[in-house]
Amino acid sequence: MTARPLLYDLYSGAGGASMGYHRSGFEVVGIDIKAQPRYPFRFIQMDALEFVQRTMDGEYEMPAAWAASPPCQAYSVTKTIWQREHPDLVGPTRDAMEATGLPYVIENVVGAPLRTTIQLCGSMFGLRVYRHRLFESNVMLWQPFHPRHEATCTQVGRQPKTGEFMTVAGHFADVKTAGEYMGIDWMTRDQLSQAIPPAYTEFIGHQLMSYLERRKAA
C-alpha cells in the first residue's frame, strides 16, 4: 500500500481541518500549543512557529505540505466588542512555511490579511451552516459555486427551526445538532465554535494532493 503523504496541521485545535485533509488522502499530524485530548490523529504539543523551525533543523520529518489555521481573534468582527489585543500570526506563519519551499494552505476568517484567497461556505457542501472561511495557498486553488443564502440562520443561543441554518458560535444551543450540521462528532461546544468543517479541507486537500501527484510525475 502506498504511504500517505505527510501534512502538518499547525494550530490544529481539535482537528476539524485535520479530518478533512485526512479524508483527502494525507497522513496528518496536528501541532498546537495547547493540549488537544480529543484530536483524532497523531499530535505534537508545541508552538507552531517553533515546530516549523525545528523541522527545518532536521528534528522532525519534512512533510509533503503544510496547513495552518492561525488564531483568528485579531481579525474577527468580535474583537471590537471584547476590546482585547490579539497577536497577528498570519504573516509570521506564512513566512515560516514559505521558508521551507513546500506547498502550504492558510485558513482564516473573512477580514484576515490573506493573499489570493478562495472563500468557502457550508452551503457549497450541503452543510446547514454558512460559516465563511478564506483559504490562501501557494498552489492554485479553485472555488466551487457559491449558492445564494436563501435559508435563514438561527440566532446564537436558539435551537434552529426546520429549514434554518445554524450559527455555531459562542453559546449556541445544541452541541449535538451543531456537530451534525458541521460534520463533526467528537468536539466540545467550545471546540465546535472554533472549528472548520472537514468538508472544506477535504475539498482543499484533494486539490493539494493532485498538485503533489502532478509534480511527482513531472
N, C-alpha and C positions, 0 to 999 in steps of 0.2 A: 504494500500500500504506500502511495506517495505521501511523504510527510507534508503537513500543512505549513505554509509559510508563516513565520513568526511576526506578530504585530504586538507592539507595546502600546497600551492604552493609558496615557498619562491623565492624572486627575480622574481616575476611573469611577470614583464613587462606588455605588453598589452594583454597577455593571450593566446598566441599560444599554449603553452604546456597545460595550464589550460583547453582549449577547448577539447583537446584530452582526458584528464583524465575525464572530464565531460561526454564525449560520451561513455566512457567505464563503466560508472555507478557511479562515485563518485560525492558527493557534494563537490565542490571546492571553497575554499576561497583563494584569492590572497593576498600576502604580498609583499610590495615593499616600499622602502624608498622614491620613487618619486610618485607623484600623477599620476594616470592612468585613465583619464576620459573615455577612450574607453574600459576599461576592462569589459568583458561581465558578470561577476558574482560578488558575494559579495567581497568587497575589504577592506583591512585594510592598511593604510599608516603607515609604521613603519620599522625601521631597522630589518632585518631578524633575526639576532642573538639575538637581544633584545626580539623579539617576541617569539622565542623558549624558552628563559629563563622565560619570563612572563607566558607562557603556562605551563611550569613545576611548576611555583609558584602557579598555580591554577587560574590565572586571566582569561584565555581563556580555552574553552573546549579542552580536549586532543583529537587529531584526531585518525583515524584508521591508517593513513600513512602520510608520508611527501614526498614532492618533492621539488627539488631545482635546480635552474639554476644560480649559482654564475656568476658574470660578467666575461667574457672570455678574456678581453683585455690583461691580464697578460700572457696568453698562446697563443694568436693569432700570426700568422706569420706576421701581420702588425705592431706588437709592435716595431720592429727594424726600421720600416720606420718612425714612428712618434716619436720614441725615448722618450717615456714618461714612467714614472713609474706607475704601477697599482697594487692595493692590491691583494694578493693571498688569496682568500676566500674559496677555496675548502676545505682545511684542517680544518679550524675553523668551517665551516658549517657541515662537516661530523661529527666532534667531538660533536657538539651541538645536531645533530639529533640522533647519536648513544647513547648519554646520556639519551634519552627518552625511549630507549629499543623498539622502534617501527620500522616497515618497512620503508625504505626510498629509494628514487631514486635521483641520482645527474646526471645532464646533463651538458656537456660542449663540447668544440671544440676538435678536434684531436690535441694532444700535451699537453692537460691538465693532471695534475697528478692524474688521477682516477685509481681505483683499479678494477681488474677483470671486464673489460668492455665488452659490446657489441657495435658494430658500426652500425648505421642506415643511410640509404641513400634514397633519394627520389625515386630512380629507383625501390626500393623494394615495393613501394606502388603505382606505376603508376603515380607518380608526374613527372613533367618536370623540376625538379631541382635535382642536386646531393646532395649538402648540407650535407656532412658527419657530424654526431654528435655522441659522445660517451655517454654511459649510464652506471653508476655504481649503484649497489643495494646490500643490504644485503639479498635480496631474489634472488634466482636463476632465471636468465632470459635467454631466447633463442633468437637467431638471425635468421631472415629469409635468404633465399638465396640471395646473392648479385649479381645482373646481371652485366654482362660486360658493361662498359661505351662505348657504340657504338655511341651515338649521340654526336655531337659537342656541346660545350657550348658557348653561345654568350659572347663576351667581355662586361665588365661593361660599361654602357653608350650607348650601341647599342641595338635596339629592336631585339628580336630573329626572325630569319628566319624560314620558315616552316621546322619542324623536329628538330630544335635546342632546347636544354635545356637552361634555363636562369640562369644567375648569379645574385642572389638577394642580392646585397651588394653595399655599397657606394651609388653613384648617378646613380642608374640603370634607364633605360629609360622610363618604363611604369608601373605605380603603379597598374593599373587595371589588366594588364597581369600578373604582378608579383604575385598579390593576387590570381589570378586564378591558377597559377602554384603551389603556396604554399598551396592552400586550405584555404585561409584566405580572408575575405571580409570586415573587419572592421578597418584595421590599416592604419596609415600614411606610407609614404615612410621610414622614419627613424625607425619606429616600425617594419616594414616588414624586414628591413635589419638585425635586431637583433633576429627575431622570429624563433621559432621552428615550423615546420609544424605539425598541430594537428594529422595527421596520425601517426606520430612517437609515441606520448604519448598515443594515443588510443590503439595502439599495446602494449605498455608497461603496460598501465592501465588494460587491460584485464588479463594480467599475474599477476599483483598485486592483482586484485580482486579475481582471482582463488586461490591465496595463502591465502588470508584472509578467503575465504569460506572454504578451507581445514582445516585451523587452527581452525575455529569456530566449524567444525564438529568433530574434533579430541577429 
